[in-house]
Amino acid sequence: MNALPQPVPLAAVLARGDVWRGDTLAHLPESTIPSGHDVLDDELPGSGWPRGALVECLVDRWGFGEMRLLLPALAQLSAAGGWLALVAPPWLPHAPAWAAAGLAPERLVVVQAGRQSAWCVEQLLSSGGFAGVLAWPESGIDARSLRRLQVAAEGRPVFAVLWRSTATIATPSPAPLRLALAAGEGGLSVRILKRRGRPASRPLFLSIP
């Protein structure tokens, strides 16, 4: 007769980084990147942007300074020698501006993917060769494609960000972290729509020029 498996103490289960209580935030410090914004890090599980998981940033338009939210983290990845990829961006990156922000333009890849943006993102995530992948997928990307992207990112040390429209706020998404961004007076308003752990109680204001 086979021996029954020994039960695992509840405390041991709760100590795992990928398990969290509903009234607390998940704690994955080894899998996160400091955002460079203390007030935001205080509200993010693991005190930073997650690696190996999709992050969705939802906006209603482009060009109000939304990229400045990510620049400190991207600069850290670039300084460590990581490659960054932009898939189907709505603008072409300005190399001197990226260099001034601490990023190495020679390790930046821009992919003009058109209708194949979701497929391109999946290939980049699966390759394991990029420290950061930022993408602006087509507006009609479906739940199945989003799930494939989440699976492709899982277990890899990649900072994966999808920029999508605020029109998708009410649409379910497999992304563990979802933020809604808006321009504020002298900065950026950040509303955490979804995170691993308790819901966020209020929007955040970041003083980003």
Disulfide bonds with the S-S distance in Angstrom:
none
